[in-house]
Amino acid sequence: MKTKQRNKVQSFYSFSILLISIIALNIIVQYSFFRIDLTTDKRYSLSESTKEKIKSLEDIIFIKVYLEGDLPADFKMLRNATKELLDEFRAYNTNIQYEFINPSANEDKNERFKVYRQLASEGLAYYSIPVENKDGFAQKTIFTGAQITYNENSIPINLLVSSRSVPTNADINNSIHKLELTLLTAIHYLTTKQPKTIAFTTGHGELDNLEIADFAYELSQSYHVSQVEIHGKINALSKRIAIDSSKSVIENKFDLIIIAKPDSTFDERDKFVIDQYIMHGGKVIWLLDNINVSMDSLRQKTTTIGLPVELNLDDMLFKYGVRLKQHLVLNRNALEIGTAEGALRRWDYFPLALPASKHLITNNINSLKTQFVNSIDTIANGIGKKTVILKTDNNCRLMPSPAIVDVEDIIYRRPNPALYTKPAQNLGVIIEGSFKSNFENRIGDPRIINNPDFHIKFQSPPTKMAFFADGDLIRNQIMEQNSGPFPLPLGYDRFTRKMFDNKKFLLNTVNYMLDDNSLIELRSKEFKIRLLDKTKVTKNRLFWQILNTATPLIFVILMGLLLLIFRNKIYARKNTE
């Protein structure tokens, strides 16, 4: 009797300890969060900058995700990955709130289409996906966007990034890997009290809106983007801000301006306006062609001539620390173009641009496509820190201007290796520091000097400028469709069907110029995409279904048998005592 009573007491103590442990564990888990990421590329770990941003949110951010309902398997993966990421955000800050909504929930067709039109008008992307059913195939409308609201401000985002009408499995995998960047970019934009401003200059033959459409759209996800025409206006880039009745200061209207492939002369007044914008702390990305070659001419005949572009910027660029060369750079590591016969041939006039140094901008950057480039040199003028970030490959050929461009020389004839003897050529430079004015010790326009609304400076505070010797780095290709011209993603080449890193590189450059380094770190996270072999999956489908279904059941049964055997042995030993 005593043995049985002692066993009961021990069992009661054991049960009490187990119960207390479970309660304590639940309390600990409720107030703490941890996650072990065993993947080699740490794909399920939030970056430190993301954690800091999420933890700093002081008000509620509400996210409506419209990727819900009866979804194909690939889209269900994207939906689940989005929910997991939002759950992880919530673990660091409960101000993150979300809701998944099925836009196709209404059985009434007219009401359902009304919802579709409303969501599309708000900027949410959708796809018409062919889905197999018992009658064959049917088109299913799937929205892949979300609406993020913060302090009564709301913006749409697209969770799926694809240039195809029907996204592939690779597109969805890639979008899953970019979810953290997509969501954090939107949160960063909404929660920044005064988003930074970027302006593309116009009036000097710069690339038109359609040619920079993709990059401008990407920038608009994080910044206010606009255009500005200088046209000799002293207040085009800056304005006077009154501090009190007797004191005022000059303030730039834009945090950054982008000068994208101008083809006409800058007069001295326009140069002065840009110069003073820099002297007051402005930042500039210059994308300049120093030699003009027309591909349209080569479509009509086999030769054309590359002539210098008279921009009238040489003195200005020299003062800031760079010099553009007047020659074309050819390299055998180049983009392929289509011939009249429909074949693809390497076109030495389109050398691939490569990262030139270990820099935050070039982290995990692959090659960029270019078009008729010249090279750029730095000047030892004691101004700031100069970093070459973009180069060609080794063994270049330099063709001075005026340069005769002959299609047959490169495509139909074997290039002469003796001509490719020059080292790698610089294509991009970042300069950081205090710049001196190009108009220092020069007689200025009396209308400017005597202008009470402007204060001339001859040395800038610490700022940054980026110089690139190819304006086409930022230009997206355009596809003609029945509905009109359509911009392709920046970096995509429709002839070779290859994607180059132009967009990622230039976004990194903008982020670096504007000190948004956290976005660069997120964009530079590298993932290995491991796609399933669909042929093997289809062939061995029944085997994997049985394995995935039976294995958990067998495991549970074995655990139950082991516990039963273990329990019987314990009680048998106690009874013998």
C-alpha positions as CSV (number, residue, x, y, z in Angstrom):
1,M,0.0,0.0,0.0
2,K,2.8,2.4,0.9
3,T,4.5,1.7,-2.4
4,K,1.3,2.5,-4.3
5,Q,0.8,5.7,-2.3
6,R,4.4,6.8,-2.9
7,N,3.9,6.2,-6.6
8,K,0.8,8.3,-6.6
9,V,2.6,11.1,-4.9
10,Q,5.5,10.9,-7.3
11,S,3.1,10.9,-10.2
12,F,1.4,14.0,-8.8
13,Y,4.7,15.8,-8.4
14,S,5.8,14.8,-11.9
15,F,2.5,16.0,-13.3
16,S,2.7,19.3,-11.4
17,I,6.2,20.0,-12.6
18,L,5.2,19.2,-16.1
19,L,2.2,21.5,-15.9
20,I,4.2,24.3,-14.4
21,S,6.9,23.9,-17.0
22,I,4.4,24.1,-19.8
23,I,2.8,27.2,-18.4
24,A,6.2,28.9,-17.9
25,L,7.3,28.0,-21.4
26,N,4.1,29.5,-22.8
27,I,4.7,32.7,-20.8
28,I,8.3,32.9,-22.1
29,V,7.3,32.3,-25.7
30,Q,4.5,34.9,-25.4
31,Y,7.0,37.7,-24.4
32,S,10.0,36.6,-26.5
33,F,10.6,35.6,-30.1
34,F,13.4,33.6,-31.7
35,R,13.8,31.8,-34.9
36,I,16.6,29.5,-36.0
37,D,17.4,29.8,-39.7
38,L,19.4,26.8,-40.9
39,T,19.6,27.9,-44.6
40,T,23.0,28.6,-45.9
41,D,22.0,31.9,-47.5
42,K,19.9,33.0,-44.4
43,R,16.8,33.6,-46.6
44,Y,14.5,33.5,-43.6
45,S,16.4,35.9,-41.4
46,L,15.4,39.6,-41.3
47,S,18.2,42.0,-41.9
48,E,19.3,44.2,-39.0
49,S,18.1,47.4,-40.8
50,T,14.6,45.8,-41.2
51,K,14.4,44.9,-37.5
52,E,15.4,48.4,-36.6
53,K,12.8,50.0,-38.9
54,I,10.0,47.7,-37.7
55,K,10.8,48.2,-34.0
56,S,10.8,52.0,-34.5
57,L,7.2,52.1,-35.8
58,E,5.1,54.1,-33.3
59,D,1.7,53.9,-35.0
60,I,-0.3,51.2,-36.7
61,I,0.5,50.1,-40.2
62,F,-2.4,48.2,-41.7
63,I,-1.8,45.9,-44.7
64,K,-4.6,44.5,-46.9
65,V,-3.3,41.6,-49.0
66,Y,-5.5,40.6,-51.9
67,L,-3.7,37.3,-52.6
68,E,-6.3,34.9,-51.1
69,G,-8.8,32.3,-52.1
70,D,-8.5,29.2,-54.2
71,L,-5.0,29.8,-55.7
72,P,-2.7,27.7,-57.9
73,A,0.1,26.1,-56.0
74,D,2.8,28.6,-57.0
75,F,0.7,31.6,-56.0
76,K,-0.2,29.8,-52.7
77,M,3.6,29.7,-52.0
78,L,3.7,33.5,-52.5
79,R,0.7,33.9,-50.2
80,N,2.1,31.8,-47.5
81,A,5.5,33.5,-47.7
82,T,3.9,36.9,-47.4
83,K,1.9,35.8,-44.3
84,E,5.0,34.3,-42.7
85,L,7.0,37.5,-43.2
86,L,4.2,39.7,-41.8
87,D,4.0,37.4,-38.8
88,E,7.7,37.9,-38.3
89,F,7.2,41.6,-38.6
90,R,4.5,41.4,-35.9
91,A,6.8,39.5,-33.6
92,Y,9.0,42.6,-33.5
93,N,6.2,45.1,-33.4
94,T,2.5,44.6,-32.8
95,N,1.8,47.8,-34.7
96,I,2.0,45.7,-37.9
97,Q,-1.5,44.5,-38.6
98,Y,-2.8,42.8,-41.7
99,E,-5.7,41.1,-43.4
100,F,-5.9,38.7,-46.3
101,I,-8.9,39.4,-48.6
102,N,-10.2,37.2,-51.4
103,P,-11.3,39.6,-54.2
104,S,-13.1,36.7,-55.9
105,A,-15.2,35.8,-52.9
106,N,-18.5,37.2,-54.3
107,E,-20.3,34.6,-56.4
108,D,-22.2,37.3,-58.3
109,K,-20.1,37.8,-61.5
110,N,-21.1,41.5,-61.9
111,E,-20.2,42.3,-58.3
112,R,-16.9,40.4,-58.6
113,F,-15.9,42.4,-61.7
114,K,-16.9,45.6,-59.9
115,V,-14.4,44.7,-57.2
116,Y,-11.8,43.9,-59.8
117,R,-12.2,47.3,-61.5
118,Q,-12.0,49.1,-58.2
119,L,-8.8,47.3,-57.1
120,A,-7.2,47.9,-60.6
121,S,-8.1,51.6,-60.4
122,E,-6.2,51.8,-57.1
123,G,-3.1,50.5,-58.8
124,L,-3.2,46.8,-57.7
125,A,-1.7,44.4,-60.3
126,Y,-3.6,41.3,-61.4
127,Y,-3.0,38.3,-63.8
128,S,-5.3,36.2,-65.8
129,I,-4.0,32.7,-65.3
130,P,-5.1,29.6,-67.2
131,V,-6.3,27.0,-64.7
132,E,-7.2,23.4,-65.5
133,N,-10.6,22.1,-64.5
134,K,-12.9,19.2,-65.4
135,D,-14.0,21.0,-68.6
136,G,-10.5,21.9,-69.8
137,F,-9.0,25.3,-69.0
138,A,-10.5,28.5,-67.6
139,Q,-9.1,31.9,-67.0
140,K,-8.7,32.8,-63.3
141,T,-8.1,36.4,-62.2
142,I,-5.5,36.6,-59.4
143,F,-4.6,39.8,-57.7
144,T,-1.0,39.9,-56.4
145,G,-1.0,43.2,-54.7
146,A,-1.5,44.7,-51.3
147,Q,-2.6,48.1,-49.9
148,I,-0.5,49.6,-47.1
149,T,-2.0,52.3,-44.9
150,Y,-0.3,54.5,-42.3
151,N,-1.7,57.7,-40.8
152,E,-4.4,57.9,-43.4
153,N,-1.9,57.7,-46.2
154,S,-2.1,54.6,-48.4
155,I,-0.1,53.2,-51.3
156,P,-0.5,50.0,-53.4
157,I,2.4,47.5,-53.8
158,N,2.8,44.5,-56.1
159,L,4.1,41.4,-54.4
160,L,4.8,39.6,-57.6
161,V,7.4,41.1,-60.0
162,S,7.1,39.7,-63.5
163,S,7.3,41.1,-67.1
164,R,5.3,38.2,-68.4
165,S,1.5,38.0,-68.9
166,V,1.6,34.6,-67.1
167,P,4.4,34.5,-64.4
168,T,6.7,31.6,-64.2
169,N,7.7,29.6,-61.2
170,A,11.1,31.4,-61.3
171,D,9.3,34.8,-61.2
172,I,7.3,33.7,-58.1
173,N,10.4,32.4,-56.4
174,N,12.3,35.6,-57.1
175,S,9.4,37.6,-55.8
176,I,9.3,35.6,-52.6
177,H,13.0,36.4,-52.0
178,K,12.3,40.1,-52.6
179,L,9.3,40.3,-50.3
180,E,11.3,41.9,-47.4
181,L,12.7,44.6,-49.7
182,T,9.2,45.2,-51.3
183,L,7.4,45.6,-48.0
184,L,10.2,47.6,-46.3
185,T,10.5,50.0,-49.2
186,A,6.8,50.8,-49.0
187,I,6.9,51.1,-45.2
188,H,10.0,53.3,-45.4
189,Y,8.2,55.6,-48.0
190,L,5.0,55.9,-45.9
191,T,6.7,56.5,-42.5
192,T,9.2,59.0,-43.8
193,K,7.7,62.4,-42.9
194,Q,9.4,64.1,-45.9
195,P,10.3,61.6,-48.6
196,K,13.4,62.7,-50.5
197,T,12.9,64.3,-53.9
198,I,14.5,63.3,-57.3
199,A,14.2,65.2,-60.5
200,F,15.1,64.3,-64.1
201,T,16.4,67.3,-66.0
202,T,14.9,68.1,-69.4
203,G,15.5,70.6,-72.1
204,H,18.9,69.4,-73.4
205,G,17.7,66.3,-75.4
206,E,17.7,64.0,-72.5
207,L,16.0,60.6,-72.7
208,D,12.2,60.9,-72.9
209,N,9.6,59.6,-70.4
210,L,9.1,56.3,-72.1
211,E,12.8,55.5,-72.2
212,I,13.3,56.1,-68.4
213,A,9.8,54.8,-67.5
214,D,10.8,51.7,-65.7
215,F,13.5,53.3,-63.6
216,A,11.4,56.3,-62.8
217,Y,8.6,54.0,-61.6
218,E,11.0,52.0,-59.3
219,L,12.3,55.3,-57.8
220,S,8.7,56.4,-57.2
221,Q,8.3,53.5,-54.8
222,S,10.7,55.2,-52.4
223,Y,10.9,58.9,-53.4
224,H,9.0,61.8,-54.9
225,V,10.0,61.8,-58.6
226,S,9.5,64.7,-61.0
227,Q,11.0,66.5,-64.0
228,V,12.6,69.9,-64.1
229,E,13.6,72.1,-67.1
230,I,16.3,74.6,-66.2
231,H,16.0,76.9,-69.2
232,G,18.1,79.6,-67.7
233,K,15.9,80.0,-64.6
234,I,17.9,80.8,-61.6
235,N,15.3,79.3,-59.3
236,A,14.8,76.1,-61.3
237,L,16.7,74.0,-58.8
238,S,16.7,76.1,-55.6
239,K,14.6,78.6,-53.7
240,R,15.0,81.2,-51.0
241,I,13.6,80.3,-47.6
242,A,12.9,83.1,-45.1
243,I,14.1,82.5,-41.6
244,D,12.7,85.8,-40.2
245,S,12.0,89.2,-41.5
246,S,15.7,90.1,-41.9
247,K,17.3,86.7,-42.8
248,S,16.9,84.0,-45.4
249,V,18.8,81.1,-46.9
250,I,19.0,79.3,-50.2
251,E,17.6,75.8,-50.2
252,N,17.7,73.2,-53.0
253,K,14.3,72.0,-54.3
254,F,15.6,68.5,-54.9
255,D,17.8,66.1,-53.0
256,L,19.1,64.6,-56.2
257,I,19.0,65.4,-60.0
258,I,19.6,63.0,-62.8
259,I,21.0,64.2,-66.1
260,A,20.2,61.2,-68.4
261,K,21.9,61.3,-71.8
262,P,21.6,64.9,-73.0
263,D,22.5,65.5,-76.7
264,S,22.6,69.3,-77.0
265,T,24.7,72.1,-75.6
266,F,24.4,73.5,-72.1
267,D,24.7,77.2,-72.2
268,E,26.6,79.1,-69.4
269,R,23.5,80.2,-67.6
270,D,22.2,76.6,-67.3
271,K,25.6,75.4,-66.2
272,F,25.7,78.1,-63.5
273,V,22.3,77.0,-62.2
274,I,23.5,73.4,-61.9
275,D,26.8,74.5,-60.4
276,Q,25.1,76.5,-57.7
277,Y,22.7,73.6,-57.0
278,I,25.9,71.6,-56.2
279,M,27.5,74.4,-54.3
280,H,24.4,74.4,-52.0
281,G,24.8,70.7,-51.3
282,G,22.9,69.2,-54.2
283,K,23.7,65.7,-55.6
284,V,23.9,64.8,-59.3
285,I,24.0,61.6,-61.3
286,W,25.5,62.3,-64.7
287,L,24.9,59.8,-67.5
288,L,26.7,61.2,-70.5
289,D,27.6,60.1,-74.0
290,N,30.6,62.0,-75.4
291,I,30.2,60.4,-78.9
292,N,26.9,60.0,-80.7
293,V,26.3,56.9,-82.9
294,S,22.9,56.1,-84.3
295,M,21.8,52.5,-84.5
296,D,18.9,53.6,-86.8
297,S,21.6,54.5,-89.4
298,L,23.0,50.9,-89.2
299,R,19.6,49.4,-89.9
300,Q,19.6,51.2,-93.2
301,K,23.3,50.7,-94.2
302,T,26.3,48.8,-92.9
303,T,28.4,51.8,-91.8
304,T,27.9,55.0,-89.8
305,I,30.1,57.6,-88.2
306,G,30.4,58.3,-84.5
307,L,30.8,62.1,-83.9
308,P,31.5,64.1,-80.8
309,V,28.6,65.4,-78.8
310,E,29.0,69.1,-78.1
311,L,27.7,69.3,-74.5
312,N,29.9,72.2,-73.4
313,L,30.4,70.5,-70.0
314,D,34.1,69.6,-70.2
315,D,35.3,72.6,-68.1
316,M,32.6,71.9,-65.5
317,L,33.4,68.1,-65.2
318,F,37.1,68.8,-65.1
319,K,36.6,71.2,-62.2
320,Y,34.6,68.5,-60.3
321,G,37.3,65.9,-60.9
322,V,36.6,63.9,-64.1
323,R,37.2,64.0,-67.8
324,L,35.2,62.3,-70.5
325,K,37.3,60.8,-73.4
326,Q,36.3,61.3,-77.0
327,H,36.7,57.7,-78.2
328,L,34.6,54.6,-78.5
329,V,35.5,51.6,-76.3
330,L,35.3,48.2,-77.8
331,N,35.6,44.9,-76.0
332,R,35.2,41.2,-76.8
333,N,33.1,40.7,-73.7
334,A,30.1,42.4,-75.1
335,L,26.3,42.1,-75.7
336,E,25.1,40.1,-78.7
337,I,22.8,41.7,-81.3
338,G,20.7,40.2,-84.0
339,T,21.9,40.1,-87.6
340,A,19.8,40.4,-90.8
341,E,19.9,36.6,-91.0
342,G,18.3,36.3,-87.5
343,A,21.5,35.0,-85.8
344,L,23.0,36.5,-82.7
345,R,26.6,37.9,-82.9
346,R,28.8,39.5,-80.3
347,W,28.8,43.3,-80.9
348,D,32.0,44.8,-79.5
349,Y,30.5,48.3,-79.5
350,F,28.2,47.2,-76.6
351,P,30.8,46.1,-74.0
352,L,29.5,44.7,-70.8
353,A,30.2,46.9,-67.8
354,L,31.5,45.1,-64.7
355,P,31.8,46.1,-61.0
356,A,35.3,47.7,-60.5
357,S,35.7,47.7,-56.7
358,K,34.4,46.4,-53.5
359,H,31.8,49.0,-52.7
360,L,28.3,49.0,-51.2
361,I,26.9,49.9,-54.6
362,T,28.5,47.0,-56.4
363,N,27.8,44.3,-53.8
364,N,26.3,41.2,-55.5
365,I,26.1,43.1,-58.9
366,N,26.6,41.2,-62.1
367,S,27.3,42.7,-65.5
368,L,25.4,45.7,-67.0
369,K,24.6,46.2,-70.6
370,T,25.8,49.3,-72.4
371,Q,25.7,50.9,-75.8
372,F,28.5,52.8,-77.6
373,V,30.5,53.9,-74.6
374,N,33.3,56.2,-74.1
375,S,35.7,56.1,-71.1
376,I,36.1,58.4,-68.1
377,D,39.2,59.4,-66.2
378,T,39.6,61.0,-62.7
379,I,41.6,64.2,-62.2
380,A,44.0,64.7,-59.3
381,N,42.5,68.0,-58.1
382,G,42.4,67.2,-54.4
383,I,38.6,67.1,-54.3
384,G,37.2,64.5,-52.0
385,K,37.3,60.7,-52.4
386,K,37.1,59.2,-55.9
387,T,36.0,55.6,-56.4
388,V,35.8,53.9,-59.7
389,I,32.8,51.6,-59.5
390,L,32.3,50.5,-63.1
391,K,34.7,49.2,-65.7
392,T,34.9,47.2,-68.9
393,D,36.7,43.9,-69.1
394,N,40.4,43.8,-70.0
395,N,41.8,43.9,-73.5
396,C,40.0,46.9,-75.0
397,R,40.2,48.6,-78.3
398,L,39.9,52.4,-78.4
399,M,38.5,54.1,-81.5
400,P,39.1,57.9,-81.6
401,S,36.4,60.2,-82.9
402,P,35.3,60.6,-85.6
403,A,34.8,56.8,-85.5
404,I,33.7,54.7,-88.4
405,V,31.3,52.0,-87.1
406,D,31.1,49.1,-89.6
407,V,28.8,46.2,-88.9
408,E,30.8,43.8,-91.1
409,D,34.0,44.4,-89.2
410,I,32.7,42.9,-86.0
411,I,29.9,40.6,-87.0
412,Y,31.0,39.1,-90.3
413,R,34.8,39.4,-90.0
414,R,37.1,37.9,-87.4
415,P,38.4,40.8,-85.1
416,N,42.1,41.4,-85.1
417,P,43.5,40.6,-81.5
418,A,46.4,43.0,-82.1
419,L,43.9,45.9,-81.9
420,Y,42.6,44.8,-78.4
421,T,45.6,45.8,-76.3
422,K,44.3,48.5,-73.9
423,P,43.5,47.7,-70.3
424,A,40.1,47.8,-68.7
425,Q,38.5,51.3,-69.2
426,N,36.7,53.3,-66.5
427,L,32.9,53.7,-67.1
428,G,31.7,55.0,-63.7
429,V,33.0,57.1,-60.8
430,I,31.6,58.2,-57.5
431,I,33.2,61.4,-56.0
432,E,32.5,62.4,-52.4
433,G,33.6,65.6,-50.8
434,S,33.5,69.4,-51.0
435,F,33.5,70.6,-54.6
436,K,34.7,74.0,-55.9
437,S,32.6,76.1,-58.2
438,N,33.3,76.1,-61.9
439,F,32.5,79.8,-61.8
440,E,35.1,80.7,-59.2
441,N,37.1,83.8,-60.2
442,R,35.0,84.2,-63.3
443,I,32.9,87.2,-64.3
444,G,29.3,86.2,-63.9
445,D,26.0,87.3,-65.4
446,P,25.2,90.7,-63.7
447,R,21.5,89.6,-63.7
448,I,22.5,86.8,-61.4
449,I,25.1,88.6,-59.3
450,N,22.6,91.4,-58.6
451,N,19.7,89.1,-58.0
452,P,18.5,89.6,-54.4
453,D,16.8,86.1,-54.4
454,F,20.1,84.3,-54.9
455,H,23.3,83.8,-52.9
456,I,26.3,82.7,-54.9
457,K,28.7,80.1,-53.3
458,F,32.1,79.0,-54.6
459,Q,32.5,75.9,-52.4
460,S,30.0,73.2,-51.6
461,P,29.4,71.4,-48.2
462,P,30.3,67.7,-48.3
463,T,28.1,66.1,-51.0
464,K,28.3,63.3,-53.7
465,M,28.2,63.0,-57.4
466,A,28.2,60.0,-59.8
467,F,29.6,60.1,-63.3
468,F,28.9,57.5,-66.0
469,A,30.3,57.4,-69.5
470,D,27.1,55.9,-71.0
471,G,23.7,57.5,-71.1
472,D,22.1,54.2,-72.2
473,L,22.8,52.6,-68.8
474,I,19.4,54.1,-67.6
475,R,17.4,53.5,-70.8
476,N,14.9,50.7,-71.0
477,Q,14.0,49.1,-74.3
478,I,10.5,49.6,-75.7
479,M,8.2,47.0,-77.2
480,E,5.7,48.0,-79.8
481,Q,2.2,46.6,-79.1
482,N,-1.3,47.0,-80.5
483,S,-2.2,49.2,-77.6
484,G,1.0,51.3,-78.2
485,P,4.6,51.3,-77.1
486,F,5.4,49.6,-73.8
487,P,8.5,50.0,-71.7
488,L,10.4,46.8,-70.9
489,P,12.2,46.3,-67.5
490,L,15.5,48.2,-67.3
491,G,18.3,45.9,-67.9
492,Y,16.3,43.4,-70.0
493,D,17.5,42.8,-73.5
494,R,14.7,41.5,-75.7
495,F,17.0,40.2,-78.5
496,T,19.0,37.9,-76.3
497,R,16.3,37.6,-73.6
498,K,18.8,38.1,-70.9
499,M,18.4,40.3,-67.8
500,F,21.3,42.5,-66.8
501,D,21.8,44.3,-63.5
502,N,21.4,47.9,-64.7
503,K,18.3,48.6,-62.6
504,K,19.7,47.1,-59.4
505,F,23.0,48.9,-59.9
506,L,21.4,52.3,-60.5
507,L,19.0,51.9,-57.6
508,N,21.9,51.2,-55.4
509,T,23.6,54.3,-56.7
510,V,20.6,56.5,-55.9
511,N,20.2,54.9,-52.5
512,Y,23.9,55.5,-51.7
513,M,23.7,59.1,-52.9
514,L,20.7,59.7,-50.6
515,D,22.2,57.8,-47.7
516,D,19.5,55.1,-47.8
517,N,22.1,52.3,-47.3
518,S,19.6,49.9,-45.6
519,L,17.7,49.5,-48.9
520,I,21.0,48.6,-50.7
521,E,21.7,45.9,-48.0
522,L,18.3,44.4,-48.6
523,R,18.6,44.5,-52.4
524,S,22.0,42.9,-52.2
525,K,20.9,39.8,-50.2
526,E,21.7,36.8,-52.4
527,F,19.5,33.8,-52.7
528,K,19.9,30.5,-54.5
529,I,16.8,29.6,-56.4
530,R,16.1,25.9,-56.2
531,L,13.4,25.1,-58.6
532,L,11.7,21.7,-58.7
533,D,12.2,19.5,-61.8
534,K,8.6,19.4,-63.1
535,T,9.3,16.4,-65.3
536,K,10.4,14.3,-62.3
537,V,7.6,15.7,-60.1
538,T,4.9,14.6,-62.7
539,K,6.6,11.2,-63.2
540,N,6.9,10.4,-59.5
541,R,3.8,12.2,-58.3
542,L,2.1,9.2,-56.7
543,F,5.3,8.1,-54.9
544,W,5.8,11.6,-53.3
545,Q,2.1,11.9,-52.4
546,I,2.2,8.5,-50.6
547,L,5.5,9.4,-48.9
548,N,4.3,12.7,-47.7
549,T,1.0,11.3,-46.5
550,A,2.2,8.0,-44.9
551,T,5.4,9.2,-43.3
552,P,3.8,11.4,-40.6
553,L,1.3,8.6,-39.8
554,I,4.0,6.0,-39.5
555,F,6.0,8.3,-37.3
556,V,3.0,8.9,-34.9
557,I,2.3,5.2,-34.7
558,L,5.9,4.3,-33.9
559,M,6.1,7.0,-31.3
560,G,2.9,5.7,-29.7
561,L,4.2,2.1,-29.7
562,L,7.5,3.2,-28.1
563,L,5.7,5.2,-25.4
564,L,3.5,2.2,-24.7
565,I,6.4,-0.2,-24.4
566,F,8.3,2.3,-22.2
567,R,5.3,2.8,-20.0
568,N,4.7,-0.9,-19.6
569,K,8.3,-1.5,-18.6
570,I,8.2,1.2,-15.9
571,Y,4.9,-0.1,-14.4
572,A,6.2,-3.7,-14.5
573,R,9.3,-2.7,-12.6
574,K,7.3,-0.7,-10.0
575,N,4.9,-3.7,-9.5
576,T,7.8,-6.0,-8.8
577,E,9.0,-3.6,-6.1
